[in-house]
Structures are given as C-alpha cells and as structure tokens.
Amino acid sequence: MKKKAIVAGLLGMVCVLASPAQEMQRVKSVEPKLGDVFHVMNDLGIHVFRFDLGGFLDAVYEVEGYVAEYKDNRPTGNVHTFQFGNNIRSLDEIPEEHRQGFRDEYKSPKGKPGGKASKTWWSASVI
C-alpha cells in the first residue's frame, strides 16, 4: 500500500512538473479565402465560370444572358434568359442620383453641359 502511494505521488509530481513545460496550442479562426469557397462549391458539384467580354467594347451590343440548368449531366429543361440592355451607355441615360456612384467608382469627372466630359461612358462586362 505504501509502495502504491509513493508511485502515485511520483506520477502526480511528474504530471504537475511536466505540464508547465508544454506550451498551450490554440487554433485561431481566420476568414476563409475566396479559393476556399470555390473548392467547397466544386465539391458540391457547383461550378463557377468567369468570362472576359472586353472584346465586345468595340461597338454597342444588346446584351442577353442565357442559363440552361443541368443535373447529372442532363438538361433539366429549365432555361433562364436575362436582358441586360446595351453593353455601352451614356451616363446621360441614367438618373442623376445614380450618376455620382458611377463617377466615384470609375474616377470620372462631372463635366460641363455641352462640354467634352459631359458624355461620360461606362461599359459593363459579365464577370
């Protein structure tokens, strides 16, 4: 019995003395990166596509989006069409309360009426 008490006491001392020597490891939470989200979506069978439509800025085109849904590599029959309007528009066609947002975003000056900068153009590309 005395031997068991000594062994238990020694084990207890070893545990108490060894525990401060170990550093406590912590896992920090960080914001996920966009690539993390794409990996998860891909694992779920959701694929994201991005297109550069810069080649369509040479003229004014009527832009329409077309999405056909597929499941298990077969069309579901669900088709969606979106009318986006022209790819290039004058800011004069946009209400004044929205124009300043475009000017701020694209660093475009407000121009004088009839002046060269009054016809500020913006272009949209689907990303």
N, CA, C and O atoms as a MOPAC input file, in Angstrom:
PM7 MOZYME 1SCF
protein

 N      0.81800 1    -1.17900 1     0.00000 1
 C      0.00000 1     0.00000 1     0.00000 1
 C      0.87000 1     1.25300 1     0.00000 1
 O      0.60200 1     2.21700 1    -0.71700 1
 N      1.91800 1     1.21400 1     0.82300 1
 C      2.83200 1     2.34100 1     0.90500 1
 C      3.52900 1     2.54900 1    -0.42900 1
 O      3.77700 1     3.68200 1    -0.84300 1
 N      3.84300 1     1.44400 1    -1.10000 1
 C      4.51700 1     1.50000 1    -2.39900 1
 C      3.60400 1     2.14600 1    -3.44500 1
 O      4.06600 1     2.93500 1    -4.26900 1
 N      2.31600 1     1.81400 1    -3.41300 1
 C      1.35300 1     2.39100 1    -4.36000 1
 C      1.21000 1     3.90000 1    -4.13600 1
 O      1.07400 1     4.66400 1    -5.09100 1
 N      1.24100 1     4.31800 1    -2.87800 1
 C      1.12100 1     5.74100 1    -2.56300 1
 C      2.33600 1     6.50700 1    -3.04800 1
 O      2.20500 1     7.62500 1    -3.54500 1
 N      3.51100 1     5.92500 1    -2.91200 1
 C      4.73600 1     6.58100 1    -3.38400 1
 C      4.72100 1     6.70000 1    -4.90100 1
 O      5.06400 1     7.75200 1    -5.43900 1
 N      4.32500 1     5.62800 1    -5.60400 1
 C      4.25500 1     5.63400 1    -7.06900 1
 C      3.22700 1     6.66000 1    -7.53500 1
 O      3.47900 1     7.41000 1    -8.47800 1
 N      2.07600 1     6.69500 1    -6.88100 1
 C      1.04700 1     7.66700 1    -7.24400 1
 C      1.54100 1     9.08500 1    -7.00100 1
 O      1.27000 1     9.97500 1    -7.80800 1
 N      2.24800 1     9.31200 1    -5.92500 1
 C      2.80000 1    10.62900 1    -5.62200 1
 C      3.83400 1    11.05800 1    -6.63800 1
 O      3.84200 1    12.20600 1    -7.08100 1
 N      4.72100 1    10.12200 1    -7.01400 1
 C      5.73100 1    10.43200 1    -8.03600 1
 C      5.08100 1    10.75200 1    -9.38400 1
 O      5.48400 1    11.69600 1   -10.06300 1
 N      4.07500 1     9.96200 1    -9.76800 1
 C      3.36100 1    10.22700 1   -11.03300 1
 C      2.67400 1    11.59600 1   -10.99200 1
 O      2.67200 1    12.33800 1   -11.97500 1
 N      2.10900 1    11.90100 1    -9.86300 1
 C      1.45600 1    13.20200 1    -9.71500 1
 C      2.43800 1    14.34400 1    -9.85000 1
 O      2.14900 1    15.34500 1   -10.50700 1
 N      3.63100 1    14.19600 1    -9.21400 1
 C      4.65900 1    15.24100 1    -9.31600 1
 C      5.15500 1    15.38200 1   -10.74700 1
 O      5.36000 1    16.49500 1   -11.23200 1
 N      5.35000 1    14.24500 1   -11.42700 1
 C      5.80700 1    14.29000 1   -12.82000 1
 C      4.77800 1    15.02400 1   -13.67900 1
 O      5.13900 1    15.85300 1   -14.51500 1
 N      3.50300 1    14.71700 1   -13.47300 1
 C      2.44700 1    15.37900 1   -14.25600 1
 C      2.40400 1    16.88000 1   -13.97000 1
 O      2.25000 1    17.68700 1   -14.88700 1
 N      2.54000 1    17.25300 1   -12.68800 1
 C      2.48800 1    18.67200 1   -12.32200 1
 C      3.70600 1    19.40500 1   -12.85100 1
 O      3.58700 1    20.53000 1   -13.33400 1
 N      4.86600 1    18.79300 1   -12.76800 1
 C      6.08300 1    19.45100 1   -13.23500 1
 C      6.15400 1    19.48900 1   -14.76400 1
 O      6.70600 1    20.43600 1   -15.32500 1
 N      5.61500 1    18.49100 1   -15.44000 1
 C      5.69400 1    18.42700 1   -16.89600 1
 C      4.67500 1    19.33700 1   -17.57300 1
 O      4.92900 1    19.80900 1   -18.68100 1
 N      3.54900 1    19.59300 1   -16.95500 1
 C      2.50500 1    20.37500 1   -17.62000 1
 C      2.90700 1    21.81500 1   -17.91700 1
 O      2.54600 1    22.28900 1   -18.99500 1
 N      3.61700 1    22.55900 1   -17.07000 1
 C      4.01800 1    23.92000 1   -17.45100 1
 C      5.01700 1    23.94300 1   -18.60400 1
 O      5.10800 1    24.93600 1   -19.32700 1
 N      5.77100 1    22.85000 1   -18.78200 1
 C      6.76500 1    22.80000 1   -19.84900 1
 C      6.11100 1    22.73100 1   -21.21900 1
 O      6.71700 1    23.12400 1   -22.21600 1
 N      4.88900 1    22.23900 1   -21.27900 1
 C      4.19700 1    22.14300 1   -22.56500 1
 C      3.49900 1    23.46500 1   -22.86500 1
 O      2.80900 1    24.02500 1   -22.01400 1
 N      3.69000 1    23.95200 1   -24.08900 1
 C      3.00600 1    25.17600 1   -24.48800 1
 C      1.58000 1    24.83400 1   -24.87100 1
 O      1.31300 1    23.78600 1   -25.46000 1
 N      0.67700 1    25.72100 1   -24.53100 1
 C     -0.71500 1    25.50200 1   -24.90500 1
 C     -0.90200 1    25.95600 1   -26.35600 1
 O     -0.66200 1    27.11900 1   -26.67900 1
 N     -1.31800 1    25.06700 1   -27.20200 1
 C     -1.55400 1    25.37900 1   -28.60600 1
 C     -2.99200 1    25.83000 1   -28.78600 1
 O     -3.91500 1    25.22700 1   -28.23700 1
 N     -3.17800 1    26.88300 1   -29.55000 1
 C     -4.52100 1    27.39300 1   -29.81800 1
 C     -4.72500 1    27.46900 1   -31.32300 1
 O     -3.80200 1    27.77300 1   -32.07900 1
 N     -5.92200 1    27.19200 1   -31.73100 1
 C     -6.29600 1    27.30500 1   -33.13700 1
 C     -7.03600 1    28.62000 1   -33.30000 1
 O     -8.05200 1    28.85700 1   -32.64800 1
 N     -6.51700 1    29.47700 1   -34.18100 1
 C     -7.11500 1    30.78000 1   -34.40900 1
 C     -8.09100 1    30.68400 1   -35.58300 1
 O     -7.80500 1    30.04200 1   -36.59300 1
 N     -9.21400 1    31.31600 1   -35.43500 1
 C    -10.18700 1    31.38300 1   -36.51300 1
 C     -9.78300 1    32.51200 1   -37.47000 1
 O     -9.47400 1    33.61700 1   -37.02500 1
 N     -9.78300 1    32.24500 1   -38.75600 1
 C     -9.46600 1    33.26000 1   -39.76500 1
 C    -10.57000 1    33.26500 1   -40.81900 1
 O    -11.30200 1    32.28900 1   -40.98200 1
 N    -10.67000 1    34.37900 1   -41.52200 1
 C    -11.66800 1    34.49600 1   -42.58400 1
 C    -11.31100 1    33.54900 1   -43.72300 1
 O    -10.14200 1    33.44400 1   -44.09600 1
 N    -12.30000 1    32.86300 1   -44.27700 1
 C    -11.99500 1    31.99400 1   -45.42700 1
 C    -11.63400 1    32.84000 1   -46.63900 1
 O    -12.11600 1    33.96200 1   -46.79200 1
 N    -10.78700 1    32.29600 1   -47.49200 1
 C    -10.42100 1    32.96500 1   -48.73600 1
 C    -11.39800 1    32.54100 1   -49.82100 1
 O    -12.06600 1    31.51400 1   -49.71100 1
 N    -11.46800 1    33.34200 1   -50.86200 1
 C    -12.39000 1    33.04900 1   -51.95000 1
 C    -12.11200 1    31.67800 1   -52.55700 1
 O    -13.04500 1    30.96800 1   -52.93200 1
 N    -10.85100 1    31.30200 1   -52.65500 1
 C    -10.49100 1    29.99100 1   -53.19100 1
 C    -11.07200 1    28.85400 1   -52.36200 1
 O    -11.42900 1    27.81000 1   -52.90700 1
 N    -11.17100 1    29.05000 1   -51.03700 1
 C    -11.77400 1    28.04000 1   -50.17100 1
 C    -13.23300 1    27.80400 1   -50.54400 1
 O    -13.70700 1    26.66900 1   -50.58200 1
 N    -13.93600 1    28.90700 1   -50.81900 1
 C    -15.34400 1    28.81200 1   -51.18100 1
 C    -15.49300 1    28.06700 1   -52.51100 1
 O    -16.38400 1    27.23100 1   -52.65900 1
 N    -14.61700 1    28.37200 1   -53.48100 1
 C    -14.69000 1    27.68600 1   -54.77100 1
 C    -14.44300 1    26.18800 1   -54.62900 1
 O    -15.08800 1    25.38700 1   -55.30600 1
 N    -13.51000 1    25.80300 1   -53.75100 1
 C    -13.24800 1    24.38100 1   -53.53800 1
 C    -14.47600 1    23.67600 1   -52.96300 1
 O    -14.82400 1    22.57500 1   -53.38900 1
 N    -15.12300 1    24.31100 1   -52.00200 1
 C    -16.32100 1    23.71600 1   -51.39600 1
 C    -17.43800 1    23.61100 1   -52.43300 1
 O    -18.10800 1    22.58300 1   -52.53200 1
 N    -17.63300 1    24.68700 1   -53.20700 1
 C    -18.68400 1    24.65500 1   -54.23400 1
 C    -18.39600 1    23.56300 1   -55.25600 1
 O    -19.30600 1    22.84500 1   -55.67100 1
 N    -17.14400 1    23.43600 1   -55.66200 1
 C    -16.77000 1    22.40900 1   -56.62600 1
 C    -17.05000 1    21.01300 1   -56.06500 1
 O    -17.53100 1    20.13400 1   -56.78000 1
 N    -16.74500 1    20.82100 1   -54.78400 1
 C    -17.01900 1    19.53000 1   -54.14300 1
 C    -18.51600 1    19.24000 1   -54.10100 1
 O    -18.92200 1    18.07800 1   -54.11400 1
 N    -19.33800 1    20.28900 1   -54.05000 1
 C    -20.78600 1    20.12000 1   -54.04700 1
 C    -21.36000 1    19.99500 1   -55.45400 1
 O    -22.57000 1    19.84600 1   -55.62400 1
 N    -20.48800 1    20.05500 1   -56.46500 1
 C    -20.94800 1    19.93400 1   -57.84900 1
 C    -21.39900 1    21.24100 1   -58.45700 1
 O    -22.06400 1    21.24500 1   -59.49300 1
 N    -21.04300 1    22.37200 1   -57.81900 1
 C    -21.39600 1    23.69200 1   -58.34200 1
 C    -20.14400 1    24.26900 1   -58.98600 1
 O    -19.11700 1    24.42300 1   -58.32500 1
 N    -20.22400 1    24.58400 1   -60.25700 1
 C    -19.06000 1    25.07700 1   -60.98900 1
 C    -19.28200 1    26.54000 1   -61.36000 1
 O    -20.35000 1    26.91000 1   -61.84800 1
 N    -18.27900 1    27.35700 1   -61.13000 1
 C    -18.34900 1    28.78500 1   -61.40500 1
 C    -17.48300 1    29.07900 1   -62.62500 1
 O    -16.35300 1    28.60100 1   -62.72800 1
 N    -18.02100 1    29.86400 1   -63.54000 1
 C    -17.29800 1    30.22900 1   -64.75200 1
 C    -17.17500 1    31.75000 1   -64.80800 1
 O    -18.06700 1    32.47300 1   -64.36400 1
 N    -16.08200 1    32.21400 1   -65.34900 1
 C    -15.84800 1    33.65000 1   -65.49600 1
 C    -15.38000 1    33.88700 1   -66.92400 1
 O    -14.58000 1    33.12100 1   -67.46300 1
 N    -15.88700 1    34.95400 1   -67.52800 1
 C    -15.55900 1    35.25000 1   -68.91900 1
 C    -15.09600 1    36.69500 1   -69.04400 1
 O    -15.62200 1    37.57900 1   -68.36800 1
 N    -14.11700 1    36.93600 1   -69.90200 1
 C    -13.67000 1    38.28100 1   -70.22600 1
 C    -14.38100 1    38.70000 1   -71.50800 1
 O    -14.14300 1    38.12900 1   -72.57200 1
 N    -15.24400 1    39.68700 1   -71.40200 1
 C    -16.00400 1    40.15800 1   -72.55700 1
 C    -15.46800 1    41.47400 1   -73.10600 1
 O    -16.17900 1    42.21100 1   -73.78900 1
 N    -14.20400 1    41.75900 1   -72.79800 1
 C    -13.59300 1    43.01000 1   -73.24400 1
 C    -13.61100 1    43.18200 1   -74.75300 1
 O    -13.61100 1    44.31400 1   -75.23700 1
 N    -13.62500 1    42.10000 1   -75.50600 1
 C    -13.66200 1    42.18000 1   -76.96100 1
 C    -14.94700 1    42.78100 1   -77.50600 1
 O    -15.00600 1    43.15100 1   -78.67900 1
 N    -15.97600 1    42.88400 1   -76.67400 1
 C    -17.25200 1    43.43400 1   -77.13300 1
 C    -17.36900 1    44.93600 1   -76.89400 1
 O    -18.45300 1    45.50000 1   -77.04200 1
 N    -16.27000 1    45.58900 1   -76.52500 1
 C    -16.32100 1    47.02700 1   -76.26200 1
 C    -16.02500 1    47.85900 1   -77.50300 1
 O    -15.86700 1    49.07600 1   -77.40800 1
 N    -15.94900 1    47.21700 1   -78.66100 1
 C    -15.66600 1    47.95200 1   -79.89200 1
 C    -16.91000 1    48.60000 1   -80.49000 1
 O    -16.79600 1    49.47000 1   -81.35300 1
 N    -18.09200 1    48.19100 1   -80.04600 1
 C    -19.35200 1    48.73100 1   -80.56700 1
 C    -20.43500 1    48.50400 1   -79.51400 1
 O    -20.19000 1    47.86700 1   -78.48900 1
 N    -21.62300 1    49.02600 1   -79.77200 1
 C    -22.74800 1    48.83900 1   -78.86200 1
 C    -23.48100 1    47.55900 1   -79.24500 1
 O    -23.87400 1    47.37500 1   -80.39700 1
 N    -23.65800 1    46.68300 1   -78.27000 1
 C    -24.36400 1    45.41600 1   -78.47000 1
 C    -25.49000 1    45.30500 1   -77.45200 1
 O    -25.37400 1    45.82400 1   -76.34200 1
 N    -26.56300 1    44.64200 1   -77.81400 1
 C    -27.62900 1    44.30700 1   -76.87000 1
 C    -27.17800 1    43.04300 1   -76.13700 1
 O    -26.91500 1    42.02000 1   -76.77000 1
 N    -27.09000 1    43.10900 1   -74.81600 1
 C    -26.55000 1    42.00100 1   -74.03100 1
 C    -27.68800 1    41.18900 1   -73.42400 1
 O    -28.59300 1    41.72800 1   -72.78700 1
 N    -27.61600 1    39.88300 1   -73.64000 1
 C    -28.61000 1    38.95900 1   -73.10900 1
 C    -27.87800 1    37.78400 1   -72.47400 1
 O    -26.94600 1    37.23400 1   -73.06200 1
 N    -28.29500 1    37.40800 1   -71.28800 1
 C    -27.70900 1    36.24400 1   -70.62100 1
 C    -28.62600 1    35.05200 1   -70.78000 1
 O    -29.84900 1    35.19200 1   -70.74900 1
 N    -28.04500 1    33.88800 1   -70.94700 1
 C    -28.79600 1    32.65200 1   -71.16300 1
 C    -28.22200 1    31.57700 1   -70.25100 1
 O    -27.02800 1    31.28300 1   -70.31000 1
 N    -29.06300 1    30.99200 1   -69.41200 1
 C    -28.61500 1    29.94500 1   -68.49800 1
 C    -29.52000 1    28.73500 1   -68.66400 1
 O    -30.73700 1    28.82500 1   -68.50100 1
 N    -28.91400 1    27.61200 1   -68.98900 1
 C    -29.64500 1    26.35000 1   -69.07300 1
 C    -29.19100 1    25.48000 1   -67.91000 1
 O    -27.99200 1    25.28300 1   -67.71000 1
 N    -30.13900 1    24.96300 1   -67.14700 1
 C    -29.80200 1    24.15700 1   -65.98100 1
 C    -29.59100 1    22.69000 1   -66.37700 1
 O    -30.29200 1    22.14300 1   -67.22900 1
 N    -28.60700 1    22.08600 1   -65.73100 1
 C    -28.29100 1    20.67800 1   -65.94100 1
 C    -28.23500 1    19.97300 1   -64.59300 1
 O    -27.83900 1    20.56500 1   -63.58900 1
 N    -28.63000 1    18.71600 1   -64.57700 1
 C    -28.48600 1    17.88200 1   -63.38500 1
 C    -28.03600 1    16.50900 1   -63.84600 1
 O    -28.63300 1    15.91600 1   -64.74500 1
 N    -26.98200 1    16.01100 1   -63.22700 1
 C    -26.40100 1    14.71300 1   -63.61200 1
 C    -26.06200 1    14.68200 1   -65.10300 1
 O    -26.30900 1    13.69100 1   -65.79100 1
 N    -25.48600 1    15.80000 1   -65.59200 1
 C    -25.06600 1    15.93800 1   -66.99500 1
 C    -26.21800 1    15.84200 1   -67.98700 1
 O    -26.00400 1    15.52200 1   -69.15600 1
 N    -27.42100 1    16.11400 1   -67.53700 1
 C    -28.58400 1    16.11600 1   -68.43900 1
 C    -29.36900 1    17.40500 1   -68.24100 1
 O    -29.51800 1    17.87800 1   -67.11400 1
 N    -29.87500 1    17.97800 1   -69.34400 1
 C    -30.64800 1    19.22100 1   -69.20300 1
 C    -31.92800 1    18.97800 1   -68.40500 1
 O    -32.61100 1    17.97400 1   -68.60400 1
 N    -32.24200 1    19.89900 1   -67.50900 1
 C    -33.46600 1    19.78900 1   -66.71900 1
 C    -34.65700 1    20.38800 1   -67.45500 1
 O    -35.80600 1    20.16800 1   -67.07200 1
 N    -34.38300 1    21.13700 1   -68.50300 1
 C    -35.45400 1    21.81900 1   -69.21900 1
 C    -35.68000 1    23.23300 1   -68.71200 1
 O    -36.42100 1    24.00300 1   -69.32200 1
 N    -35.04500 1    23.57700 1   -67.60000 1
 C    -35.15900 1    24.93800 1   -67.06300 1
 C    -34.15600 1    25.84500 1   -67.76300 1
 O    -32.94500 1    25.64600 1   -67.66200 1
 N    -34.67000 1    26.83300 1   -68.46500 1
 C    -33.83800 1    27.77800 1   -69.19000 1
 C    -34.22800 1    29.18300 1   -68.74300 1
 O    -35.41000 1    29.51700 1   -68.66300 1
 N    -33.22500 1    29.99100 1   -68.45500 1
 C    -33.46200 1    31.35600 1   -67.99000 1
 C    -32.75800 1    32.32600 1   -68.93400 1
 O    -31.59700 1    32.12400 1   -69.29200 1
 N    -33.46200 1    33.37000 1   -69.32800 1
 C    -32.89900 1    34.40300 1   -70.18700 1
 C    -32.98400 1    35.74200 1   -69.45700 1
 O    -34.01700 1    36.07800 1   -68.87800 1
 N    -31.90100 1    36.49300 1   -69.48900 1
 C    -31.83200 1    37.78300 1   -68.80100 1
 C    -31.47700 1    38.86400 1   -69.81400 1
 O    -30.50000 1    38.72300 1   -70.55000 1
 N    -32.25400 1    39.93500 1   -69.86200 1
 C    -31.97000 1    41.07700 1   -70.71800 1
 C    -31.19600 1    42.10800 1   -69.90600 1
 O    -31.72000 1    42.66100 1   -68.94000 1
 N    -29.94700 1    42.36600 1   -70.29800 1
 C    -29.11600 1    43.32800 1   -69.58000 1
 C    -29.08700 1    44.70200 1   -70.24500 1
 O    -28.63600 1    45.66700 1   -69.62600 1
 N    -29.54700 1    44.81500 1   -71.46700 1
 C    -29.50300 1    46.09000 1   -72.17700 1
 C    -28.20300 1    46.22400 1   -72.95000 1
 O    -27.52300 1    45.23200 1   -73.21600 1
 N    -27.86300 1    47.45300 1   -73.30900 1
 C    -26.65200 1    47.70400 1   -74.08400 1
 C    -25.39900 1    47.53500 1   -73.23600 1
 O    -25.40700 1    47.78300 1   -72.03000 1
 N    -24.32600 1    47.11100 1   -73.88700 1
 C    -23.05000 1    46.96900 1   -73.18500 1
 C    -22.39000 1    48.31700 1   -72.92700 1
 O    -21.55000 1    48.42500 1   -72.03400 1
 N    -22.74800 1    49.33900 1   -73.68300 1
 C    -22.19100 1    50.68500 1   -73.51800 1
 C    -23.36300 1    51.66600 1   -73.47900 1
 O    -24.23000 1    51.65300 1   -74.35200 1
 N    -23.37000 1    52.50800 1   -72.45800 1
 C    -24.43400 1    53.50800 1   -72.32800 1
 C    -23.82700 1    54.82900 1   -71.88800 1
 O    -22.76900 1    54.85800 1   -71.25800 1
 N    -24.49300 1    55.91000 1   -72.21900 1
 C    -24.08500 1    57.22300 1   -71.75300 1
 C    -24.63300 1    57.43900 1   -70.35000 1
 O    -25.73100 1    56.98300 1   -70.02800 1
 N    -23.86600 1    58.13700 1   -69.51500 1
 C    -24.37000 1    58.45800 1   -68.18300 1
 C    -25.59200 1    59.36700 1   -68.25700 1
 O    -26.36800 1    59.44100 1   -67.30400 1
 N    -25.76700 1    60.06200 1   -69.38700 1
 C    -26.93300 1    60.92600 1   -69.54700 1
 C    -28.23500 1    60.12800 1   -69.51500 1
 O    -29.29600 1    60.68800 1   -69.24200 1
 N    -28.16300 1    58.82300 1   -69.79100 1
 C    -29.35100 1    57.96800 1   -69.78200 1
 C    -29.69400 1    57.47500 1   -68.37800 1
 O    -30.73800 1    56.85400 1   -68.17600 1
 N    -28.83100 1    57.74500 1   -67.41800 1
 C    -29.00500 1    57.24100 1   -66.06300 1
 C    -29.45200 1    58.39100 1   -65.17100 1
 O    -28.92000 1    59.49500 1   -65.29100 1
 N    -30.41500 1    58.16400 1   -64.27600 1
 C    -30.86900 1    59.25300 1   -63.39200 1
 C    -29.70500 1    59.86500 1   -62.60800 1
 O    -28.76800 1    59.17100 1   -62.21300 1
 N    -29.78700 1    61.16300 1   -62.39500 1
 C    -28.70100 1    61.91300 1   -61.74600 1
 C    -28.31900 1    61.32200 1   -60.39300 1
 O    -27.14200 1    61.32500 1   -60.03300 1
 N    -29.29900 1    60.81200 1   -59.63500 1
 C    -28.98100 1    60.28700 1   -58.30400 1
 C    -28.07700 1    59.04700 1   -58.36400 1
 O    -27.44800 1    58.69800 1   -57.36500 1
 N    -28.00600 1    58.37800 1   -59.52700 1
 C    -27.13000 1    57.21700 1   -59.67900 1
 C    -25.81200 1    57.56500 1   -60.38600 1
 O    -24.84400 1    56.81000 1   -60.29500 1
 N    -25.77500 1    58.67200 1   -61.06800 1
 C    -24.57900 1    59.04400 1   -61.84500 1
 C    -23.35100 1    59.22600 1   -60.96300 1
 O    -22.25600 1    58.80000 1   -61.33000 1
 N    -23.52600 1    59.85600 1   -59.80100 1
 C    -22.38000 1    60.12600 1   -58.95300 1
 C    -21.70000 1    58.83700 1   -58.51700 1
 O    -20.47900 1    58.79900 1   -58.36600 1
 N    -22.47800 1    57.78500 1   -58.31400 1
 C    -21.89400 1    56.49100 1   -57.95900 1
 C    -20.97300 1    55.97600 1   -59.04900 1
 O    -19.90400 1    55.43900 1   -58.75800 1
 N    -21.38000 1    56.13400 1   -60.31000 1
 C    -20.53000 1    55.73100 1   -61.43300 1
 C    -19.29000 1    56.61100 1   -61.50900 1
 O    -18.18900 1    56.11400 1   -61.74500 1
 N    -19.46200 1    57.91100 1   -61.31200 1
 C    -18.30800 1    58.82000 1   -61.36100 1
 C    -17.29400 1    58.46500 1   -60.28100 1
 O    -16.08800 1    58.46100 1   -60.52700 1
 N    -17.79500 1    58.16500 1   -59.07700 1
 C    -16.89300 1    57.80700 1   -57.97800 1
 C    -16.18700 1    56.48400 1   -58.27100 1
 O    -14.98000 1    56.36500 1   -58.06400 1
 N    -16.92800 1    55.50400 1   -58.74500 1
 C    -16.36200 1    54.17300 1   -58.99200 1
 C    -15.29200 1    54.20000 1   -60.07700 1
 O    -14.25000 1    53.55700 1   -59.94900 1
 N    -15.55600 1    54.94600 1   -61.14200 1
 C    -14.64600 1    54.93800 1   -62.29500 1
 C    -13.79300 1    56.20200 1   -62.38500 1
 O    -13.15800 1    56.44500 1   -63.41200 1
 N    -13.77200 1    57.02000 1   -61.31100 1
 C    -12.93400 1    58.22000 1   -61.23200 1
 C    -13.16500 1    59.13500 1   -62.43900 1
 O    -12.22100 1    59.62800 1   -63.05600 1
 N    -14.43200 1    59.34400 1   -62.75400 1
 C    -14.81100 1    60.13300 1   -63.92000 1
 C    -15.28200 1    61.52300 1   -63.46300 1
 O    -16.09400 1    61.62100 1   -62.54400 1
 N    -14.78800 1    62.58300 1   -64.08400 1
 C    -15.20700 1    63.92900 1   -63.66100 1
 C    -16.62800 1    64.24800 1   -64.09200 1
 O    -17.14500 1    63.65300 1   -65.03800 1
 N    -17.25200 1    65.17800 1   -63.40800 1
 C    -18.63600 1    65.57400 1   -63.73400 1
 C    -18.64600 1    66.43900 1   -64.97000 1
 O    -19.67400 1    67.06800 1   -64.71700 1
 N    -18.34400 1    66.79000 1   -65.81600 1
 C    -18.24200 1    67.61600 1   -66.98900 1
 C    -19.25700 1    68.73400 1   -67.03000 1
 O    -20.25100 1    68.72000 1   -66.30300 1
 N    -19.00100 1    69.68900 1   -67.87400 1
 C    -19.89900 1    70.83300 1   -68.04000 1
 C    -20.94300 1    70.48300 1   -69.08700 1
 O    -20.65900 1    69.70200 1   -69.99400 1
 N    -22.17000 1    71.05200 1   -68.98400 1
 C    -23.18000 1    70.78200 1   -70.01100 1
 C    -22.66800 1    71.18800 1   -71.38400 1
 O    -22.19500 1    72.31000 1   -71.56900 1
 N    -22.76000 1    70.29900 1   -72.32300 1
 C    -22.28800 1    70.55400 1   -73.67900 1
 C    -20.79700 1    70.39500 1   -73.82300 1
 O    -20.27700 1    70.45300 1   -74.93800 1
 N    -20.08500 1    70.19400 1   -72.71200 1
 C    -18.63200 1    70.03300 1   -72.76500 1
 C    -18.23900 1    68.62000 1   -73.13200 1
 O    -19.08000 1    67.72600 1   -73.22600 1
 N    -16.95600 1    68.43400 1   -73.33600 1
 C    -16.44800 1    67.13800 1   -73.77900 1
 C    -16.65900 1    66.04500 1   -72.73000 1
 O    -16.95000 1    64.90400 1   -73.08900 1
 N    -16.51800 1    66.37200 1   -71.43900 1
 C    -16.61100 1    65.35200 1   -70.39500 1
 C    -18.04800 1    65.07000 1   -69.96200 1
 O    -18.27200 1    64.18600 1   -69.13500 1
 N    -19.03200 1    65.80500 1   -70.50500 1
 C    -20.40200 1    65.58800 1   -70.05600 1
 C    -20.95800 1    64.25700 1   -70.55900 1
 O    -21.88600 1    63.71700 1   -69.95500 1
 N    -20.42400 1    63.72700 1   -71.62800 1
 C    -20.86100 1    62.43200 1   -72.14600 1
 C    -19.89800 1    61.36500 1   -71.64200 1
 O    -19.08600 1    60.84400 1   -72.40500 1
 N    -19.98800 1    61.05000 1   -70.38000 1
 C    -19.11900 1    60.03100 1   -69.80900 1
 C    -19.73500 1    58.66400 1   -70.09500 1
 O    -20.92800 1    58.45300 1   -69.87500 1
 N    -18.92900 1    57.75700 1   -70.57700 1
 C    -19.42500 1    56.42800 1   -70.95700 1
 C    -18.95000 1    55.39400 1   -69.97000 1
 O    -17.84600 1    55.49000 1   -69.43400 1
 N    -19.76700 1    54.42500 1   -69.73600 1
 C    -19.36200 1    53.28600 1   -68.91700 1
 C    -19.67300 1    52.03600 1   -69.68400 1
 O    -20.53800 1    52.02400 1   -70.55900 1
 N    -18.96500 1    50.98500 1   -69.35200 1
 C    -19.21200 1    49.71900 1   -70.00900 1
 C    -19.36500 1    48.63700 1   -68.95500 1
 O    -18.79300 1    48.71900 1   -67.86800 1
 N    -20.12700 1    47.64900 1   -69.28600 1
 C    -20.35600 1    46.55100 1   -68.34100 1
 C    -19.84800 1    45.27000 1   -68.95300 1
 O    -20.02500 1    45.02600 1   -70.14600 1
 N    -19.21800 1    44.45500 1   -68.13700 1
 C    -18.83800 1    43.13400 1   -68.59100 1
 C    -19.28900 1    42.13900 1   -67.54200 1
 O    -19.20500 1    42.40900 1   -66.34400 1
 N    -19.75700 1    41.01200 1   -67.98000 1
 C    -20.25200 1    39.98000 1   -67.07000 1
 C    -19.05400 1    39.25300 1   -66.49300 1
 O    -18.20500 1    38.75200 1   -67.23000 1
 N    -18.99000 1    39.19600 1   -65.17800 1
 C    -17.87100 1    38.50600 1   -64.51100 1
 C    -18.44600 1    37.38400 1   -63.67700 1
 O    -17.69900 1    36.65800 1   -63.02000 1

